[in-house]
Structures are given as structure tokens and as C-alpha cells.
Amino acid sequence: LLMIAMDVPSSRPVEQGDLSLALAGAELVDLIEAQAITLEDDRIVPGAQWTMGDRLLDGAVASLVRQRPYESVDDWLWRRGRGLSAAYRADLE
């Protein structure tokens, strides 16, 4: 996702905040596919804490609220997304 956004022509740049939010959404999908989380209505329910084998995804797992009431998807996306595009760019370097 980051690579695609970086390849967008400069006449239509992707805003960093939008990219960070999209990256957080992509992380959420990855965590669901890895069965690290499940969704209960609009809440993120963490599974057992385990490593994903990727520094940034491990950070996503570590950032999960592990007690009730679990965090809503919206709240987690906004919180996790803060500065996430910069973290992914730094990880590429």
C-alpha cells in the first residue's frame, strides 16, 4: 500500500493522514487474517498475544486494548494510524 501511494503522480499526492489511516486498516485486515484478533460488533477482541514476525505488525498487536470494554475499530484506527505512514517509510530505509 505504501509503495503504491509513493508511486502516485505528484499532481495527485496522497495525504499522509489518509495514508496512515489506510495503513492502519490494512494492518487490521492482516491481524484478522492471522487470527490475532476477532471483531465483536464494532470492537476489536484480541486473541493470544503473539508475534507476527514483522516489527510493525508486532507493534499493532502490542497496541491492542486487552481488557473490556475493548476498543472500537474507529478508535483503534485513528490511534494506531497516528504517524504510521512515517513509521512504514522509516522501515523501508
N, CA, C and O of each residue as an XYZ file, in Angstrom:
372
protein
N       0.829     -1.188      0.000
C       0.000      0.000      0.000
C       0.875      1.254      0.000
O       0.625      2.195     -0.753
N       1.882      1.256      0.838
C       2.787      2.405      0.896
C       3.490      2.604     -0.436
O       3.620      3.731     -0.913
N       3.944      1.511     -1.036
C       4.663      1.602     -2.315
C       3.754      2.175     -3.404
O       4.199      2.979     -4.223
N       2.507      1.772     -3.416
C       1.557      2.290     -4.403
C       1.334      3.774     -4.172
O       1.323      4.555     -5.124
N       1.157      4.169     -2.928
C       0.929      5.576     -2.603
C       2.136      6.434     -2.962
O       1.984      7.581     -3.381
N       3.331      5.882     -2.797
C       4.541      6.632     -3.128
C       4.693      6.799     -4.637
O       5.410      7.689     -5.095
N       4.023      5.949     -5.409
C       4.137      5.975     -6.863
C       3.067      6.843     -7.520
O       3.039      6.957     -8.745
N       2.188      7.455     -6.731
C       1.129      8.304     -7.269
C       1.762      9.579     -7.821
O       2.640     10.159     -7.182
N       1.323     10.023     -9.012
C       1.885     11.257     -9.581
C       1.756     12.437     -8.616
O       0.789     12.535     -7.861
N       2.739     13.320     -8.657
C       2.759     14.447     -7.717
C       1.591     15.403     -7.923
O       1.308     16.217     -7.043
N       0.913     15.327     -9.051
C      -0.259     16.177     -9.264
C      -1.445     15.716     -8.414
O      -2.406     16.461     -8.224
N      -1.370     14.481     -7.904
C      -2.428     13.939     -7.052
C      -1.816     13.249     -5.838
O      -2.027     12.050     -5.653
N      -1.074     13.961     -5.017
C      -0.405     13.311     -3.881
C      -1.400     12.778     -2.854
O      -2.482     13.333     -2.663
N      -1.009     11.702     -2.208
C      -1.821     11.118     -1.143
C      -1.452     11.826      0.159
O      -0.276     11.914      0.513
N      -2.451     12.322      0.860
C      -2.210     12.988      2.136
C      -1.674     11.980      3.145
O      -2.138     10.840      3.189
N      -0.709     12.385      3.949
C      -0.086     11.479      4.914
C      -1.076     10.944      5.941
O      -0.988      9.784      6.342
N      -2.013     11.777      6.366
C      -3.023     11.317      7.318
C      -3.918     10.248      6.716
O      -4.252      9.264      7.376
N      -4.306     10.445      5.454
C      -5.128      9.448      4.763
C      -4.360      8.146      4.594
O      -4.909      7.062      4.788
N      -3.093      8.260      4.233
C      -2.263      7.073      4.051
C      -2.077      6.335      5.376
O      -2.149      5.107      5.417
N      -1.843      7.068      6.443
C      -1.674      6.442      7.761
C      -2.926      5.682      8.176
O      -2.839      4.577      8.711
N      -4.083      6.271      7.931
C      -5.341      5.614      8.271
C      -5.549      4.360      7.420
O      -6.002      3.333      7.926
N      -5.219      4.443      6.133
C      -5.335      3.274      5.251
C      -4.371      2.167      5.678
O      -4.725      0.989      5.637
N      -3.166      2.537      6.084
C      -2.200      1.537      6.552
C      -2.688      0.859      7.830
O      -2.516     -0.348      7.999
N      -3.292      1.625      8.720
C      -3.853      1.031      9.939
C      -4.970      0.052      9.579
O      -5.089     -1.009     10.191
N      -5.781      0.406      8.591
C      -6.828     -0.500      8.130
C      -6.256     -1.774      7.539
O      -6.784     -2.863      7.765
N      -5.177     -1.638      6.780
C      -4.517     -2.816      6.203
C      -3.941     -3.701      7.305
O      -4.004     -4.928      7.219
N      -3.382     -3.080      8.337
C      -2.879     -3.863      9.469
C      -4.015     -4.632     10.143
O      -3.856     -5.796     10.511
N      -5.148     -3.976     10.298
C      -6.296     -4.625     10.926
C      -6.714     -5.865     10.132
O      -7.002     -6.910     10.715
N      -6.746     -5.746      8.815
C      -7.080     -6.893      7.960
C      -6.046     -8.002      8.142
O      -6.405     -9.175      8.248
N      -4.763     -7.635      8.178
C      -3.706     -8.637      8.391
C      -3.881     -9.355      9.731
O      -3.693    -10.568      9.815
N      -4.239     -8.611     10.767
C      -4.426     -9.211     12.092
C      -5.635    -10.148     12.118
O      -5.613    -11.180     12.788
N      -6.677     -9.784     11.393
C      -7.853    -10.661     11.299
C      -7.481    -11.945     10.570
O      -7.812    -13.041     11.023
N      -6.789    -11.807      9.432
C      -6.397    -12.982      8.649
C      -5.468    -13.906      9.429
O      -5.518    -15.123      9.255
N      -4.625    -13.340     10.282
C      -3.695    -14.141     11.091
C      -4.368    -14.687     12.353
O      -3.740    -15.391     13.144
N      -5.637    -14.360     12.532
C      -6.416    -14.768     13.701
C      -5.826    -14.234     15.008
O      -5.976    -14.840     16.069
N      -5.153    -13.084     14.904
C      -4.635    -12.419     16.101
C      -5.735    -11.624     16.790
O      -5.631    -11.300     17.973
N      -6.797    -11.310     16.035
C      -7.948    -10.587     16.582
C      -9.220    -11.135     15.954
O      -9.188    -11.801     14.919
N     -10.326    -10.844     16.596
C     -11.647    -11.041     16.004
C     -12.423     -9.755     16.234
O     -12.051     -8.930     17.068
N     -13.491     -9.598     15.493
C     -14.350     -8.437     15.677
C     -15.643     -8.888     16.331
O     -16.249     -9.884     15.936
N     -16.045     -8.137     17.332
C     -17.303     -8.376     18.034
C     -18.088     -7.084     17.923
O     -17.835     -6.127     18.655
N     -19.039     -7.059     17.007
C     -19.723     -5.826     16.620
C     -18.663     -4.847     16.114
O     -17.969     -5.141     15.141
N     -18.531     -3.689     16.762
C     -17.523     -2.720     16.308
C     -16.276     -2.739     17.191
O     -15.478     -1.803     17.155
N     -16.106     -3.790     17.976
C     -14.980     -3.885     18.918
C     -13.934     -4.879     18.447
O     -14.259     -5.911     17.858
N     -12.671     -4.556     18.713
C     -11.547     -5.432     18.378
C     -11.242     -6.288     19.600
O     -10.866     -5.775     20.654
N     -11.408     -7.591     19.447
C     -11.150     -8.531     20.541
C      -9.829     -9.235     20.253
O      -9.740    -10.024     19.313
N      -8.803     -8.956     21.055
C      -7.504     -9.579     20.812
C      -7.507    -11.056     21.178
O      -8.192    -11.484     22.108
N      -6.731    -11.822     20.429
C      -6.510    -13.220     20.771
C      -5.303    -13.298     21.689
O      -4.947    -12.326     22.355
N      -4.687    -14.455     21.715
C      -3.457    -14.609     22.500
C      -2.404    -13.654     21.944
O      -2.322    -13.448     20.733
N      -1.615    -13.084     22.818
C      -0.575    -12.168     22.348
C       0.558    -12.978     21.743
O       1.174    -13.802     22.418
N       0.821    -12.745     20.500
C       1.871    -13.462     19.806
C       2.532    -12.540     18.819
O       2.007    -11.471     18.510
N       3.658    -12.935     18.332
C       4.379    -12.096     17.386
C       3.976    -12.479     15.971
O       3.663    -13.632     15.673
N       3.996    -11.480     15.123
C       3.609    -11.660     13.732
C       4.831    -11.868     12.839
O       4.694    -12.221     11.667
N       6.022    -11.649     13.393
C       7.228    -11.782     12.585
C       7.548    -10.544     11.769
O       8.381    -10.589     10.864
N       6.895     -9.451     12.083
C       7.103     -8.175     11.400
C       7.053     -7.094     12.474
O       6.110     -7.036     13.262
N       8.065     -6.245     12.500
C       8.169     -5.242     13.559
C       6.924     -4.361     13.670
O       6.441     -4.108     14.773
N       6.410     -3.900     12.548
C       5.261     -3.004     12.595
C       3.975     -3.735     12.974
O       3.155     -3.197     13.718
N       3.792     -4.944     12.475
C       2.610     -5.713     12.877
C       2.704     -6.148     14.334
O       1.691     -6.218     15.032
N       3.913     -6.438     14.792
C       4.092     -6.741     16.215
C       3.688     -5.530     17.059
O       3.095     -5.679     18.128
N       4.011     -4.341     16.573
C       3.593     -3.118     17.260
C       2.082     -2.962     17.270
O       1.503     -2.488     18.248
N       1.446     -3.366     16.172
C      -0.016     -3.308     16.104
C      -0.634     -4.247     17.135
O      -1.585     -3.876     17.823
N      -0.094     -5.464     17.243
C      -0.593     -6.429     18.232
C      -0.377     -5.884     19.645
O      -1.267     -5.975     20.490
N       0.789     -5.326     19.897
C       1.107     -4.804     21.229
C       0.217     -3.621     21.608
O       0.004     -3.355     22.791
N      -0.301     -2.915     20.609
C      -1.110     -1.730     20.892
C      -2.571     -2.045     21.197
O      -3.340     -1.144     21.532
N      -2.961     -3.311     21.086
C      -4.362     -3.675     21.307
C      -4.756     -3.530     22.778
O      -3.984     -3.870     23.675
N      -5.951     -3.027     23.006
C      -6.510     -2.960     24.354
C      -6.950     -4.370     24.719
O      -7.759     -4.968     24.010
N      -6.429     -4.907     25.811
C      -6.654     -6.311     26.161
C      -7.640     -6.515     27.300
O      -7.689     -7.591     27.894
N      -8.417     -5.500     27.604
C      -9.432     -5.654     28.652
C     -10.731     -5.011     28.190
O     -10.733     -4.083     27.381
N     -11.825     -5.520     28.717
C     -13.141     -4.969     28.372
C     -13.310     -3.594     28.990
O     -12.766     -3.364     30.070
N     -14.007     -2.691     28.393
C     -14.565     -2.814     27.055
C     -13.454     -2.657     26.023
O     -12.645     -1.732     26.099
N     -13.426     -3.558     25.072
C     -12.393     -3.498     24.046
C     -12.569     -2.243     23.205
O     -13.650     -1.655     23.149
N     -11.507     -1.856     22.567
C     -11.504     -0.629     21.771
C     -12.321     -0.812     20.496
O     -12.336     -1.889     19.899
N     -12.994      0.249     20.094
C     -13.749      0.189     18.841
C     -12.773      0.243     17.666
O     -11.648      0.727     17.788
N     -13.232     -0.262     16.542
C     -12.411     -0.241     15.332
C     -12.030      1.193     14.997
O     -10.864      1.474     14.720
N     -13.008      2.112     15.018
C     -12.722      3.516     14.693
C     -11.651      4.104     15.597
O     -10.705      4.734     15.122
N     -11.800      3.898     16.899
C     -10.826      4.457     17.842
C      -9.434      3.885     17.603
O      -8.444      4.617     17.616
N      -9.363      2.568     17.384
C      -8.057      1.934     17.160
C      -7.423      2.433     15.873
O      -6.225      2.717     15.844
N      -8.216      2.545     14.798
C      -7.671      3.019     13.523
C      -7.074      4.409     13.667
O      -5.972      4.666     13.181
N      -7.791      5.303     14.329
C      -7.280      6.665     14.490
C      -6.047      6.698     15.389
O      -5.084      7.411     15.109
N      -6.086      5.923     16.467
C      -4.937      5.911     17.388
C      -3.730      5.254     16.730
O      -2.631      5.806     16.770
N      -3.916      4.104     16.136
C      -2.816      3.373     15.502
C      -2.292      4.123     14.282
O      -1.097      4.092     13.989
N      -3.192      4.794     13.578
C      -2.797      5.476     12.350
C      -1.922      6.697     12.560
O      -1.248      7.138     11.629
N      -1.919      7.251     13.761
C      -1.134      8.461     14.015
C       0.337      8.245     13.677
O       1.036      7.509     14.374
N       0.802      8.880     12.617
C       2.207      8.799     12.226
C       2.625      7.474     11.604
O       3.818      7.225     11.436
N       1.669      6.622     11.261
C       2.010      5.286     10.778
C       2.701      5.310      9.419
O       3.574      4.481      9.161
N       2.330      6.239      8.551
C       2.993      6.284      7.239
C       4.478      6.597      7.405
O       5.306      6.050      6.677
N       4.824      7.461      8.342
C       6.241      7.767      8.596
C       6.968      6.538      9.134
O       8.126      6.302      8.787
N       6.302      5.757      9.974
C       6.918      4.536     10.513
C       7.179      3.524      9.398
O       8.224      2.874      9.381
N       6.242      3.393      8.477
C       6.442      2.469      7.354
C       7.545      2.963      6.426
O       8.351      2.171      5.937
N       7.583      4.266      6.184
C       8.669      4.813      5.342
C      10.026      4.551      5.986
O      10.968      4.143      5.307
N      10.129      4.780      7.285
C      11.390      4.549      8.001
C      11.770      3.074      7.947
O      12.952      2.740      7.859
N      10.784      2.197      7.998
C      11.049      0.761      7.951
C      11.600      0.334      6.587
O      12.345     -0.641      6.492
N      11.233      1.064      5.543
C      11.734      0.755      4.199
C      13.194      1.149      4.017
O      13.897      0.584      3.179
N      13.642      2.109      4.798
C      15.015      2.617      4.630
C      16.040      1.739      5.283
O      17.234      2.035      5.227
